[in-house]
Amino acid sequence: MSESQDDLVSVKVGFAGFGTGKVRNDTSALVRPFTMLIEGGKPIGRINYLFYRSDTSFVLGTLCFTPGRRLLFFPGLVGRTPTWYSKGTIVHPVRERDRLIDHLTMEANLDSSHATTLRSDGTKKLLTSYKTKKVIDDLTYWFGLSLQSDRVLEKCPDEIEFQFASSPQDSLRRTRVVMRSREDAKFHIVELSPDSQPGQGTFLHFDFLVDVRDGLLRRFRKWDLAKALLSAPTVAPTGPPALKSSVSIPPTAPVRCHPVSVPDFKGIIWVVSSVRTGELVDQAIIGSL
């Protein structure tokens, strides 16, 4: 549903059955892909929403597969000012405090990725770029996201409204472009393993992997991925400065593997959820192998 008034277009998007309440938020992870589409004129492909469900539903992020065959992920963090990011075992401080994390990009060749931030003046700048690494053949580790708790994520609304400026002549076309991009949008629910025990002295961790193995292996993917992850191809922090103190690495950890299919993408994005031991210093940290 949309309406235009004085060159200002209002768009409402519903999530019936997933969230509660009605909100207006132009910077939500549910909205930022549309901003890229409207203001930057960059096609984003079809929208895919990822929700994390515990006692309520939270916005883990929005995933897109662009016509340029890039994967984009817009994290649903409430506090989007990054303090640290990690590459392998090295944690790097972010010294510029006027940055907001916007999205992460996996390039079409799956060999490299980068994280993009927004400055206070609206300009974009890379936070980090890196070469991706294979876990096994045709299974690529994309990035990891560690959270103090689910409360650092946006709560999922029942309906969200956002606005954008447009000339009267172009407002209808732009609104149609927005609505077309979310036709047949897929909603994915991410949960923890039933064996996980979140609580004091722990943090949530999500590993994102891109799987383009042959379709004949689909029936085995979930189990061999879980087996591979038990040997810890993860960027979950294990000590300072990301954690308040060092922790021992368990030989195994309960994980839950969620296969996320994206229209037009010939593969699967695995979102692997787990609970890790330790206390994060900041609300969130993004890392790469």
C-alpha positions as CSV (number, residue, x, y, z in Angstrom):
1,M,0.0,0.0,0.0
2,S,1.4,3.4,-0.9
3,E,0.4,7.0,-1.2
4,S,2.1,10.2,-2.3
5,Q,1.8,13.6,-0.8
6,D,3.9,16.7,-1.6
7,D,6.6,14.6,-3.4
8,L,6.8,12.3,-0.3
9,V,6.0,8.7,-0.9
10,S,5.0,6.4,2.0
11,V,5.3,2.6,1.7
12,K,4.0,0.1,4.2
13,V,5.2,-3.5,4.3
14,G,3.5,-6.1,6.4
15,F,4.9,-9.1,8.4
16,A,1.6,-10.6,9.7
17,G,2.3,-13.5,11.9
18,F,5.9,-12.7,12.5
19,G,6.0,-9.5,14.5
20,T,4.0,-7.1,16.7
21,G,3.1,-3.4,16.4
22,K,3.4,-0.9,13.7
23,V,6.6,1.2,13.3
24,R,8.1,3.8,11.0
25,N,11.8,3.3,10.5
26,D,13.7,4.5,7.4
27,T,16.9,2.8,8.5
28,S,15.7,-0.7,9.5
29,A,17.4,-3.7,7.8
30,L,13.9,-4.4,6.4
31,V,14.1,-1.0,4.6
32,R,17.7,-0.3,3.7
33,P,17.7,-2.5,0.5
34,F,14.9,-0.3,-0.8
35,T,16.9,2.8,0.0
36,M,19.8,1.4,-2.2
37,L,17.2,0.7,-4.9
38,I,15.5,4.1,-4.7
39,E,18.3,6.5,-4.0
40,G,21.2,4.7,-5.7
41,G,19.2,3.3,-8.5
42,K,20.9,-0.1,-8.0
43,P,18.8,-3.2,-8.6
44,I,18.7,-5.4,-5.5
45,G,16.9,-8.5,-6.9
46,R,14.3,-10.2,-4.7
47,I,14.1,-9.6,-1.0
48,N,14.6,-12.4,1.5
49,Y,14.0,-11.7,5.2
50,L,15.8,-13.6,8.0
51,F,14.2,-13.6,11.4
52,Y,15.7,-14.9,14.6
53,R,13.2,-16.5,16.9
54,S,13.6,-17.0,20.7
55,D,10.8,-15.8,23.0
56,T,9.9,-13.3,20.3
57,S,10.9,-12.6,16.7
58,F,13.8,-10.4,15.8
59,V,15.2,-9.2,12.5
60,L,18.5,-11.0,11.8
61,G,18.8,-9.3,8.5
62,T,17.7,-9.0,4.8
63,L,19.4,-11.0,2.1
64,C,19.3,-10.1,-1.6
65,F,20.8,-11.7,-4.8
66,T,21.3,-8.9,-7.3
67,P,21.1,-9.0,-11.1
68,G,24.9,-8.6,-11.0
69,R,25.0,-11.9,-9.1
70,R,26.2,-10.5,-5.9
71,L,24.9,-11.5,-2.5
72,L,24.0,-8.7,-0.1
73,F,23.2,-9.0,3.6
74,F,21.8,-6.1,5.6
75,P,22.2,-6.9,9.4
76,G,19.3,-6.1,11.7
77,L,21.4,-4.5,14.4
78,V,19.9,-1.8,16.6
79,G,23.3,-0.3,17.2
80,R,25.1,-0.1,13.9
81,T,28.3,1.7,14.8
82,P,31.0,-0.9,14.6
83,T,33.7,-0.8,17.2
84,W,35.7,-3.9,16.1
85,Y,35.8,-6.3,13.2
86,S,38.0,-9.4,12.9
87,K,40.1,-11.0,10.2
88,G,41.1,-14.5,11.3
89,T,42.4,-14.3,14.8
90,I,43.2,-10.5,14.5
91,V,40.6,-8.1,15.9
92,H,40.8,-4.6,14.4
93,P,39.5,-1.4,16.1
94,V,37.3,1.0,14.1
95,R,38.6,4.5,14.8
96,E,36.1,6.5,12.8
97,R,33.1,6.9,15.0
98,D,30.7,8.4,12.4
99,R,30.2,5.1,10.5
100,L,27.1,2.9,10.5
101,I,27.3,-0.6,9.1
102,D,25.0,-0.9,6.1
103,H,25.5,-4.2,4.4
104,L,28.0,-7.0,3.5
105,T,28.6,-8.1,-0.1
106,M,29.7,-11.4,-1.5
107,E,31.1,-10.9,-5.0
108,A,29.8,-13.0,-7.9
109,N,32.9,-15.2,-8.1
110,L,32.5,-16.0,-4.4
111,D,36.3,-15.3,-4.0
112,S,36.0,-12.0,-2.1
113,S,33.7,-10.0,0.2
114,H,33.5,-6.6,1.8
115,A,31.5,-4.7,4.4
116,T,30.1,-1.3,3.6
117,T,29.4,1.5,6.0
118,L,27.6,4.8,5.8
119,R,29.0,8.0,7.1
120,S,27.0,10.7,8.8
121,D,26.9,12.7,5.5
122,G,25.4,9.8,3.6
123,T,28.6,8.7,1.8
124,K,29.6,5.1,1.7
125,K,33.0,3.7,2.6
126,L,34.4,0.2,3.0
127,L,34.9,-1.1,6.5
128,T,36.9,-4.1,5.4
129,S,37.4,-6.3,2.3
130,Y,38.9,-9.8,2.3
131,K,39.4,-13.0,0.3
132,T,37.0,-15.7,1.3
133,K,38.0,-19.2,2.2
134,K,36.7,-22.6,1.3
135,V,35.6,-24.9,4.1
136,I,35.3,-27.8,1.7
137,D,35.0,-27.8,-2.1
138,D,32.3,-25.4,-3.3
139,L,31.4,-24.4,0.3
140,T,32.6,-20.9,1.1
141,Y,32.8,-19.2,4.5
142,W,31.3,-15.7,4.0
143,F,31.2,-14.0,7.4
144,G,30.4,-14.4,11.1
145,L,28.2,-12.3,13.3
146,S,28.5,-12.4,17.1
147,L,25.9,-10.7,19.3
148,Q,25.7,-10.0,23.1
149,S,22.1,-11.3,23.0
150,D,19.1,-11.2,20.8
151,R,18.2,-7.8,22.3
152,V,20.8,-6.1,20.1
153,L,18.6,-7.0,17.1
154,E,15.6,-5.1,15.8
155,K,12.3,-6.5,17.0
156,C,10.2,-7.7,14.1
157,P,7.1,-5.4,13.6
158,D,3.8,-6.5,12.3
159,E,4.0,-3.6,9.8
160,I,6.8,-1.2,8.9
161,E,6.4,2.1,7.1
162,F,9.1,4.1,5.4
163,Q,9.1,7.2,3.2
164,F,11.2,8.6,0.3
165,A,11.1,11.8,-1.7
166,S,10.1,11.6,-5.4
167,S,8.9,13.9,-8.1
168,P,5.1,13.4,-8.7
169,Q,5.9,12.2,-12.2
170,D,8.1,9.4,-10.9
171,S,6.5,8.4,-7.6
172,L,4.2,5.7,-9.0
173,R,7.0,4.0,-11.0
174,R,9.4,4.0,-8.0
175,T,6.7,2.6,-5.8
176,R,6.0,-0.2,-8.3
177,V,9.8,-1.0,-8.4
178,V,9.8,-1.3,-4.6
179,M,6.8,-3.5,-4.4
180,R,8.1,-5.7,-7.3
181,S,11.3,-6.3,-5.5
182,R,9.5,-7.9,-2.6
183,E,7.0,-10.0,-4.6
184,D,7.1,-13.6,-3.4
185,A,9.5,-12.5,-0.6
186,K,10.7,-15.4,1.4
187,F,10.6,-15.4,5.2
188,H,13.3,-17.6,6.9
189,I,13.2,-18.5,10.6
190,V,16.6,-19.0,12.3
191,E,16.6,-20.7,15.8
192,L,19.1,-22.2,18.1
193,S,19.7,-25.9,18.6
194,P,17.5,-27.4,21.3
195,D,20.7,-28.4,23.1
196,S,22.0,-24.8,23.3
197,Q,22.0,-23.1,26.6
198,P,22.0,-19.2,26.2
199,G,22.4,-17.2,29.3
200,Q,24.8,-15.2,31.4
201,G,28.4,-15.6,30.3
202,T,27.5,-16.6,26.7
203,F,26.8,-14.9,23.4
204,L,25.0,-15.7,20.2
205,H,27.0,-16.5,17.1
206,F,25.9,-16.9,13.4
207,D,28.1,-18.3,10.7
208,F,27.1,-17.5,7.1
209,L,28.4,-19.9,4.3
210,V,27.6,-20.1,0.6
211,D,27.1,-23.6,-0.8
212,V,27.2,-24.2,-4.6
213,R,27.8,-27.9,-4.5
214,D,26.2,-30.2,-7.1
215,G,22.5,-30.7,-6.5
216,L,23.0,-34.5,-6.0
217,L,24.6,-33.6,-2.7
218,R,21.6,-31.7,-1.3
219,R,20.3,-34.6,0.8
220,F,23.7,-34.8,2.6
221,R,24.4,-31.1,2.9
222,K,23.0,-30.5,6.4
223,W,24.8,-33.3,8.0
224,D,28.2,-33.0,6.4
225,L,28.1,-29.2,7.0
226,A,27.4,-29.8,10.7
227,K,30.3,-32.3,10.8
228,A,32.6,-29.8,9.1
229,L,31.6,-27.1,11.6
230,L,32.4,-29.2,14.6
231,S,36.1,-28.7,13.6
232,A,35.5,-25.0,14.1
233,P,35.7,-23.1,10.8
234,T,34.2,-20.1,12.6
235,V,35.2,-16.6,13.6
236,A,33.5,-16.7,17.0
237,P,35.9,-14.8,19.3
238,T,37.6,-16.6,22.2
239,G,39.4,-13.8,24.0
240,P,40.2,-10.1,24.4
241,P,39.7,-7.5,23.0
242,A,36.4,-8.8,21.7
243,L,35.7,-10.7,24.9
244,K,36.2,-9.5,28.5
245,S,38.4,-12.5,29.2
246,S,39.8,-15.6,27.4
247,V,37.7,-18.8,27.2
248,S,38.5,-22.3,26.3
249,I,37.4,-23.6,23.0
250,P,35.0,-26.6,23.4
251,P,35.8,-29.7,21.2
252,T,32.2,-29.5,20.0
253,A,29.3,-27.0,20.2
254,P,25.6,-27.5,19.5
255,V,24.8,-25.9,16.1
256,R,21.7,-25.6,14.0
257,C,22.1,-25.3,10.2
258,H,19.5,-23.4,8.4
259,P,19.4,-23.7,4.5
260,V,18.3,-20.4,3.0
261,S,17.3,-20.5,-0.7
262,V,17.3,-17.3,-2.7
263,P,15.4,-16.8,-6.0
264,D,17.7,-17.2,-9.0
265,F,20.7,-18.2,-6.9
266,K,21.8,-21.7,-7.8
267,G,23.0,-22.7,-4.4
268,I,22.2,-22.3,-0.7
269,I,23.2,-19.8,1.9
270,W,23.7,-21.7,5.2
271,V,23.0,-19.7,8.4
272,V,24.5,-21.7,11.3
273,S,23.4,-20.6,14.8
274,S,25.2,-21.4,18.1
275,V,25.7,-20.2,21.6
276,R,29.3,-19.5,22.5
277,T,31.0,-19.1,25.9
278,G,32.3,-15.6,26.8
279,E,31.1,-12.1,27.3
280,L,31.3,-9.8,24.3
281,V,32.7,-6.3,25.1
282,D,30.4,-4.7,22.5
283,Q,27.0,-5.4,21.2
284,A,28.1,-7.0,18.0
285,I,31.2,-7.9,16.0
286,I,31.5,-9.0,12.4
287,G,34.4,-11.2,11.3
288,S,35.9,-13.2,8.5
289,L,38.2,-16.3,8.3
